[in-house]
């Protein structure tokens, strides 16, 4: 998914961001997507620069603006 002028997110990154924006922890995201927590953290590290943010709060704000949040 392409967000504004930023680099596109993969399908899995979009899933991770959606769950994070709904308030899930990385551990909860891992359980829901049946992946390891370290993999979720790797996705998060990839998502931030693609969105041009440097923390979860910034990513969640942007996610809600594009309709991925609650």
Secondary structure, 3 states (H helix, E strand, C coil): CCCCCCCCCCHHHHHHHHHHHCCCCHHHHHHHHCCCHHHHHHHHHHHHHHHCCCCHHHHHHHHHHCCCCC
